[in-house]
Amino acid sequence: MTGWRSQATEPLSAQTVRDEAWKRIGPVRLDRVVPERDAETLHHWLTHPASAFWRMTDLGLDDVLAYSRRLAESTDEHAWIGRVAARPTFMVETYDPARVLLRGLYRARTGDVGMHLLVSPPAGPPLHGLTDAVMAATLRFCFGTLRAQRVVVEPDVRNTAIAAKNAAAGFRVVREIELPGKRAALSVCTREDFAASRLGARTIHEDAR
């Protein structure tokens, strides 16, 4: 996962997504987080009550800056900021689950990529299809740009909203595990799982071109 500084996903369109409502969302792009540029935006997102499951609502701006700097310097973890129609809209963390967080808790495979996704708190009327589009673009990024064979997630078992979104993207719960501060639903998604899912239909093959 090292060495990727900036990559774009293909814009969502009628050719890549069956849901016509997604056409209104615009192109989605992921770039490496630049701590000094993005810390204020990330601080606003992470400390918002809607982000409670990230357990970072009490962090100050300096804490978020230090956190993003740590990720920027790491070889095992990376932070990406996602833009929808050129506007910062979500953050993705990717990590090596054999070395970070899940080490010793599951049988890692070559090509596994761990992932965390945070969509910005709503600032106005909800945009239909936004979270679906963000999740689909994130997985296309993991399977395409990062060359993942499986994506691994470990959401809090109480987070029913992300559980539903994960299921729509093809994730399968392996088992529940104990992690610092939460009981988590360890879940995996293969390329085939994603391609067969509601969110992945007709996108994965285009990214492989």
GUNU-762183 format. One record per residue (C-alpha): residue number from 0; residue in three letters; x, y, z. Coordinates in nm, 2 decimals, always signed. Layout:
BEGIN
<node nr="NUM" rest="Ala" px="X" py="Y" pz="Z"/>
...
END
This chain:
BEGIN
<node nr="0" rest="Met" px="+0.00" py="+0.00" pz="+0.00"/>
<node nr="1" rest="Thr" px="+0.30" py="+0.23" pz="+0.01"/>
<node nr="2" rest="Gly" px="+0.39" py="+0.48" pz="-0.26"/>
<node nr="3" rest="Trp" px="+0.04" py="+0.58" pz="-0.37"/>
<node nr="4" rest="Arg" px="+0.02" py="+0.96" pz="-0.34"/>
<node nr="5" rest="Ser" px="-0.29" py="+1.05" pz="-0.55"/>
<node nr="6" rest="Gln" px="-0.53" py="+0.84" pz="-0.75"/>
<node nr="7" rest="Ala" px="-0.87" py="+0.91" pz="-0.90"/>
<node nr="8" rest="Thr" px="-1.16" py="+0.67" pz="-0.93"/>
<node nr="9" rest="Glu" px="-1.37" py="+0.67" pz="-1.24"/>
<node nr="10" rest="Pro" px="-1.67" py="+0.91" pz="-1.22"/>
<node nr="11" rest="Leu" px="-1.99" py="+0.74" pz="-1.14"/>
<node nr="12" rest="Ser" px="-2.22" py="+0.73" pz="-1.44"/>
<node nr="13" rest="Ala" px="-2.51" py="+0.54" pz="-1.60"/>
<node nr="14" rest="Gln" px="-2.25" py="+0.31" pz="-1.75"/>
<node nr="15" rest="Thr" px="-2.10" py="+0.21" pz="-1.41"/>
<node nr="16" rest="Val" px="-2.39" py="+0.23" pz="-1.18"/>
<node nr="17" rest="Arg" px="-2.75" py="+0.11" pz="-1.23"/>
<node nr="18" rest="Asp" px="-2.91" py="+0.37" pz="-0.99"/>
<node nr="19" rest="Glu" px="-2.98" py="+0.68" pz="-1.21"/>
<node nr="20" rest="Ala" px="-2.99" py="+0.90" pz="-0.89"/>
<node nr="21" rest="Trp" px="-2.61" py="+0.86" pz="-0.85"/>
<node nr="22" rest="Lys" px="-2.55" py="+1.05" pz="-1.17"/>
<node nr="23" rest="Arg" px="-2.62" py="+1.37" pz="-0.98"/>
<node nr="24" rest="Ile" px="-2.33" py="+1.31" pz="-0.73"/>
<node nr="25" rest="Gly" px="-2.04" py="+1.38" pz="-0.96"/>
<node nr="26" rest="Pro" px="-1.68" py="+1.24" pz="-0.99"/>
<node nr="27" rest="Val" px="-1.52" py="+1.08" pz="-0.68"/>
<node nr="28" rest="Arg" px="-1.15" py="+1.12" pz="-0.61"/>
<node nr="29" rest="Leu" px="-0.92" py="+1.00" pz="-0.33"/>
<node nr="30" rest="Asp" px="-0.59" py="+1.16" pz="-0.24"/>
<node nr="31" rest="Arg" px="-0.34" py="+1.11" pz="+0.04"/>
<node nr="32" rest="Val" px="-0.43" py="+1.33" pz="+0.34"/>
<node nr="33" rest="Val" px="-0.19" py="+1.62" pz="+0.38"/>
<node nr="34" rest="Pro" px="-0.19" py="+1.69" pz="+0.76"/>
<node nr="35" rest="Glu" px="-0.13" py="+2.06" pz="+0.75"/>
<node nr="36" rest="Arg" px="-0.40" py="+2.11" pz="+0.48"/>
<node nr="37" rest="Asp" px="-0.66" py="+1.87" pz="+0.60"/>
<node nr="38" rest="Ala" px="-0.64" py="+1.86" pz="+0.98"/>
<node nr="39" rest="Glu" px="-0.90" py="+2.12" pz="+1.04"/>
<node nr="40" rest="Thr" px="-1.15" py="+1.95" pz="+0.81"/>
<node nr="41" rest="Leu" px="-1.08" py="+1.61" pz="+0.97"/>
<node nr="42" rest="His" px="-1.12" py="+1.76" pz="+1.32"/>
<node nr="43" rest="His" px="-1.46" py="+1.89" pz="+1.23"/>
<node nr="44" rest="Trp" px="-1.57" py="+1.55" pz="+1.10"/>
<node nr="45" rest="Leu" px="-1.41" py="+1.34" pz="+1.38"/>
<node nr="46" rest="Thr" px="-1.55" py="+1.55" pz="+1.67"/>
<node nr="47" rest="His" px="-1.90" py="+1.57" pz="+1.53"/>
<node nr="48" rest="Pro" px="-2.16" py="+1.37" pz="+1.73"/>
<node nr="49" rest="Ala" px="-2.24" py="+1.17" pz="+1.42"/>
<node nr="50" rest="Ser" px="-1.89" py="+1.03" pz="+1.43"/>
<node nr="51" rest="Ala" px="-1.92" py="+0.89" pz="+1.78"/>
<node nr="52" rest="Phe" px="-1.83" py="+0.53" pz="+1.68"/>
<node nr="53" rest="Trp" px="-1.48" py="+0.66" pz="+1.59"/>
<node nr="54" rest="Arg" px="-1.44" py="+0.75" pz="+1.96"/>
<node nr="55" rest="Met" px="-1.24" py="+1.07" pz="+1.88"/>
<node nr="56" rest="Thr" px="-1.51" py="+1.33" pz="+1.96"/>
<node nr="57" rest="Asp" px="-1.30" py="+1.47" pz="+2.24"/>
<node nr="58" rest="Leu" px="-0.98" py="+1.54" pz="+2.04"/>
<node nr="59" rest="Gly" px="-0.85" py="+1.89" pz="+1.99"/>
<node nr="60" rest="Leu" px="-0.72" py="+2.02" pz="+1.66"/>
<node nr="61" rest="Asp" px="-0.36" py="+1.96" pz="+1.77"/>
<node nr="62" rest="Asp" px="-0.45" py="+1.60" pz="+1.85"/>
<node nr="63" rest="Val" px="-0.60" py="+1.55" pz="+1.50"/>
<node nr="64" rest="Leu" px="-0.29" py="+1.71" pz="+1.34"/>
<node nr="65" rest="Ala" px="-0.06" py="+1.47" pz="+1.53"/>
<node nr="66" rest="Tyr" px="-0.28" py="+1.18" pz="+1.44"/>
<node nr="67" rest="Ser" px="-0.28" py="+1.26" pz="+1.07"/>
<node nr="68" rest="Arg" px="+0.09" py="+1.31" pz="+1.08"/>
<node nr="69" rest="Arg" px="+0.14" py="+0.97" pz="+1.23"/>
<node nr="70" rest="Leu" px="-0.06" py="+0.81" pz="+0.95"/>
<node nr="71" rest="Ala" px="+0.13" py="+1.01" pz="+0.69"/>
<node nr="72" rest="Glu" px="+0.46" py="+0.88" pz="+0.82"/>
<node nr="73" rest="Ser" px="+0.35" py="+0.52" pz="+0.86"/>
<node nr="74" rest="Thr" px="+0.43" py="+0.24" pz="+0.63"/>
<node nr="75" rest="Asp" px="+0.14" py="+0.02" pz="+0.75"/>
<node nr="76" rest="Glu" px="-0.14" py="+0.28" pz="+0.77"/>
<node nr="77" rest="His" px="-0.25" py="+0.55" pz="+0.53"/>
<node nr="78" rest="Ala" px="-0.52" py="+0.82" pz="+0.53"/>
<node nr="79" rest="Trp" px="-0.70" py="+0.93" pz="+0.22"/>
<node nr="80" rest="Ile" px="-0.94" py="+1.23" pz="+0.18"/>
<node nr="81" rest="Gly" px="-1.22" py="+1.17" pz="-0.06"/>
<node nr="82" rest="Arg" px="-1.37" py="+1.44" pz="-0.27"/>
<node nr="83" rest="Val" px="-1.71" py="+1.43" pz="-0.44"/>
<node nr="84" rest="Ala" px="-1.75" py="+1.68" pz="-0.72"/>
<node nr="85" rest="Ala" px="-1.42" py="+1.84" pz="-0.60"/>
<node nr="86" rest="Arg" px="-1.56" py="+1.89" pz="-0.24"/>
<node nr="87" rest="Pro" px="-1.41" py="+1.71" pz="+0.06"/>
<node nr="88" rest="Thr" px="-1.67" py="+1.46" pz="+0.16"/>
<node nr="89" rest="Phe" px="-1.52" py="+1.16" pz="+0.33"/>
<node nr="90" rest="Met" px="-1.20" py="+1.01" pz="+0.48"/>
<node nr="91" rest="Val" px="-1.07" py="+0.65" pz="+0.43"/>
<node nr="92" rest="Glu" px="-0.80" py="+0.49" pz="+0.64"/>
<node nr="93" rest="Thr" px="-0.63" py="+0.18" pz="+0.50"/>
<node nr="94" rest="Tyr" px="-0.40" py="-0.05" pz="+0.69"/>
<node nr="95" rest="Asp" px="-0.21" py="-0.38" pz="+0.69"/>
<node nr="96" rest="Pro" px="-0.43" py="-0.60" pz="+0.91"/>
<node nr="97" rest="Ala" px="-0.15" py="-0.84" pz="+0.96"/>
<node nr="98" rest="Arg" px="+0.05" py="-0.57" pz="+1.14"/>
<node nr="99" rest="Val" px="-0.20" py="-0.32" pz="+1.26"/>
<node nr="100" rest="Leu" px="-0.50" py="-0.36" pz="+1.49"/>
<node nr="101" rest="Leu" px="-0.59" py="-0.72" pz="+1.39"/>
<node nr="102" rest="Arg" px="-0.25" py="-0.88" pz="+1.44"/>
<node nr="103" rest="Gly" px="-0.30" py="-1.22" pz="+1.59"/>
<node nr="104" rest="Leu" px="-0.68" py="-1.19" pz="+1.59"/>
<node nr="105" rest="Tyr" px="-0.75" py="-1.35" pz="+1.25"/>
<node nr="106" rest="Arg" px="-0.57" py="-1.54" pz="+0.98"/>
<node nr="107" rest="Ala" px="-0.44" py="-1.27" pz="+0.74"/>
<node nr="108" rest="Arg" px="-0.39" py="-1.35" pz="+0.37"/>
<node nr="109" rest="Thr" px="-0.16" py="-1.19" pz="+0.12"/>
<node nr="110" rest="Gly" px="-0.35" py="-0.90" pz="-0.04"/>
<node nr="111" rest="Asp" px="-0.57" py="-0.82" pz="+0.26"/>
<node nr="112" rest="Val" px="-0.63" py="-0.45" pz="+0.32"/>
<node nr="113" rest="Gly" px="-0.80" py="-0.31" pz="+0.63"/>
<node nr="114" rest="Met" px="-1.03" py="-0.02" pz="+0.58"/>
<node nr="115" rest="His" px="-1.21" py="+0.25" pz="+0.79"/>
<node nr="116" rest="Leu" px="-1.46" py="+0.49" pz="+0.62"/>
<node nr="117" rest="Leu" px="-1.59" py="+0.82" pz="+0.76"/>
<node nr="118" rest="Val" px="-1.84" py="+1.02" pz="+0.56"/>
<node nr="119" rest="Ser" px="-1.86" py="+1.39" pz="+0.66"/>
<node nr="120" rest="Pro" px="-2.15" py="+1.49" pz="+0.88"/>
<node nr="121" rest="Pro" px="-2.45" py="+1.62" pz="+0.68"/>
<node nr="122" rest="Ala" px="-2.44" py="+2.00" pz="+0.63"/>
<node nr="123" rest="Gly" px="-2.77" py="+2.03" pz="+0.45"/>
<node nr="124" rest="Pro" px="-3.05" py="+1.82" pz="+0.30"/>
<node nr="125" rest="Pro" px="-2.93" py="+1.46" pz="+0.25"/>
<node nr="126" rest="Leu" px="-2.82" py="+1.37" pz="-0.10"/>
<node nr="127" rest="His" px="-2.98" py="+1.05" pz="-0.22"/>
<node nr="128" rest="Gly" px="-2.72" py="+0.78" pz="-0.30"/>
<node nr="129" rest="Leu" px="-2.42" py="+0.96" pz="-0.15"/>
<node nr="130" rest="Thr" px="-2.31" py="+0.70" pz="+0.10"/>
<node nr="131" rest="Asp" px="-2.37" py="+0.42" pz="-0.15"/>
<node nr="132" rest="Ala" px="-2.15" py="+0.61" pz="-0.40"/>
<node nr="133" rest="Val" px="-1.88" py="+0.67" pz="-0.14"/>
<node nr="134" rest="Met" px="-1.87" py="+0.31" pz="-0.03"/>
<node nr="135" rest="Ala" px="-1.86" py="+0.18" pz="-0.39"/>
<node nr="136" rest="Ala" px="-1.58" py="+0.42" pz="-0.48"/>
<node nr="137" rest="Thr" px="-1.38" py="+0.33" pz="-0.17"/>
<node nr="138" rest="Leu" px="-1.40" py="-0.04" pz="-0.25"/>
<node nr="139" rest="Arg" px="-1.32" py="+0.02" pz="-0.61"/>
<node nr="140" rest="Phe" px="-1.01" py="+0.22" pz="-0.49"/>
<node nr="141" rest="Cys" px="-0.90" py="-0.07" pz="-0.26"/>
<node nr="142" rest="Phe" px="-0.95" py="-0.34" pz="-0.52"/>
<node nr="143" rest="Gly" px="-0.82" py="-0.13" pz="-0.81"/>
<node nr="144" rest="Thr" px="-0.55" py="+0.12" pz="-0.70"/>
<node nr="145" rest="Leu" px="-0.44" py="-0.07" pz="-0.39"/>
<node nr="146" rest="Arg" px="-0.47" py="-0.41" pz="-0.56"/>
<node nr="147" rest="Ala" px="-0.64" py="-0.57" pz="-0.26"/>
<node nr="148" rest="Gln" px="-0.76" py="-0.93" pz="-0.28"/>
<node nr="149" rest="Arg" px="-0.98" py="-0.89" pz="+0.03"/>
<node nr="150" rest="Val" px="-1.09" py="-0.58" pz="+0.22"/>
<node nr="151" rest="Val" px="-1.12" py="-0.63" pz="+0.60"/>
<node nr="152" rest="Val" px="-1.34" py="-0.42" pz="+0.83"/>
<node nr="153" rest="Glu" px="-1.42" py="-0.44" pz="+1.20"/>
<node nr="154" rest="Pro" px="-1.71" py="-0.21" pz="+1.28"/>
<node nr="155" rest="Asp" px="-1.87" py="-0.18" pz="+1.62"/>
<node nr="156" rest="Val" px="-2.15" py="-0.43" pz="+1.65"/>
<node nr="157" rest="Arg" px="-2.38" py="-0.16" pz="+1.76"/>
<node nr="158" rest="Asn" px="-2.33" py="+0.04" pz="+1.44"/>
<node nr="159" rest="Thr" px="-2.63" py="-0.10" pz="+1.25"/>
<node nr="160" rest="Ala" px="-2.61" py="+0.17" pz="+0.98"/>
<node nr="161" rest="Ile" px="-2.26" py="+0.07" pz="+0.87"/>
<node nr="162" rest="Ala" px="-2.35" py="-0.30" pz="+0.90"/>
<node nr="163" rest="Ala" px="-2.62" py="-0.25" pz="+0.64"/>
<node nr="164" rest="Lys" px="-2.39" py="-0.06" pz="+0.41"/>
<node nr="165" rest="Asn" px="-2.12" py="-0.32" pz="+0.44"/>
<node nr="166" rest="Ala" px="-2.37" py="-0.60" pz="+0.35"/>
<node nr="167" rest="Ala" px="-2.48" py="-0.40" pz="+0.05"/>
<node nr="168" rest="Ala" px="-2.11" py="-0.39" pz="-0.07"/>
<node nr="169" rest="Gly" px="-2.07" py="-0.77" pz="-0.02"/>
<node nr="170" rest="Phe" px="-1.90" py="-0.79" pz="+0.32"/>
<node nr="171" rest="Arg" px="-1.96" py="-1.11" pz="+0.51"/>
<node nr="172" rest="Val" px="-1.93" py="-1.12" pz="+0.89"/>
<node nr="173" rest="Val" px="-1.67" py="-1.37" pz="+1.00"/>
<node nr="174" rest="Arg" px="-1.71" py="-1.35" pz="+1.37"/>
<node nr="175" rest="Glu" px="-1.73" py="-1.10" pz="+1.66"/>
<node nr="176" rest="Ile" px="-1.40" py="-1.00" pz="+1.82"/>
<node nr="177" rest="Glu" px="-1.29" py="-0.78" pz="+2.11"/>
<node nr="178" rest="Leu" px="-1.10" py="-0.46" pz="+2.02"/>
<node nr="179" rest="Pro" px="-1.00" py="-0.16" pz="+2.23"/>
<node nr="180" rest="Gly" px="-1.32" py="+0.02" pz="+2.32"/>
<node nr="181" rest="Lys" px="-1.56" py="-0.20" pz="+2.12"/>
<node nr="182" rest="Arg" px="-1.69" py="-0.54" pz="+2.03"/>
<node nr="183" rest="Ala" px="-1.64" py="-0.56" pz="+1.66"/>
<node nr="184" rest="Ala" px="-1.79" py="-0.76" pz="+1.37"/>
<node nr="185" rest="Leu" px="-1.49" py="-0.88" pz="+1.18"/>
<node nr="186" rest="Ser" px="-1.60" py="-0.88" pz="+0.82"/>
<node nr="187" rest="Val" px="-1.43" py="-0.95" pz="+0.48"/>
<node nr="188" rest="Cys" px="-1.52" py="-0.87" pz="+0.12"/>
<node nr="189" rest="Thr" px="-1.34" py="-1.03" pz="-0.17"/>
<node nr="190" rest="Arg" px="-1.33" py="-0.89" pz="-0.52"/>
<node nr="191" rest="Glu" px="-1.60" py="-1.15" pz="-0.62"/>
<node nr="192" rest="Asp" px="-1.82" py="-1.06" pz="-0.33"/>
<node nr="193" rest="Phe" px="-1.80" py="-0.69" pz="-0.42"/>
<node nr="194" rest="Ala" px="-1.86" py="-0.75" pz="-0.79"/>
<node nr="195" rest="Ala" px="-2.18" py="-0.96" pz="-0.71"/>
<node nr="196" rest="Ser" px="-2.31" py="-0.70" pz="-0.46"/>
<node nr="197" rest="Arg" px="-2.57" py="-0.43" pz="-0.51"/>
<node nr="198" rest="Leu" px="-2.30" py="-0.16" pz="-0.49"/>
<node nr="199" rest="Gly" px="-2.04" py="-0.34" pz="-0.69"/>
<node nr="200" rest="Ala" px="-2.24" py="-0.46" pz="-0.98"/>
<node nr="201" rest="Arg" px="-2.07" py="-0.36" pz="-1.31"/>
<node nr="202" rest="Thr" px="-1.79" py="-0.15" pz="-1.15"/>
<node nr="203" rest="Ile" px="-1.51" py="-0.39" pz="-1.06"/>
<node nr="204" rest="His" px="-1.44" py="-0.51" pz="-1.41"/>
<node nr="205" rest="Glu" px="-1.42" py="-0.15" pz="-1.55"/>
<node nr="206" rest="Asp" px="-1.16" py="-0.06" pz="-1.28"/>
<node nr="207" rest="Ala" px="-0.94" py="-0.35" pz="-1.39"/>
<node nr="208" rest="Arg" px="-0.90" py="-0.21" pz="-1.74"/>
END
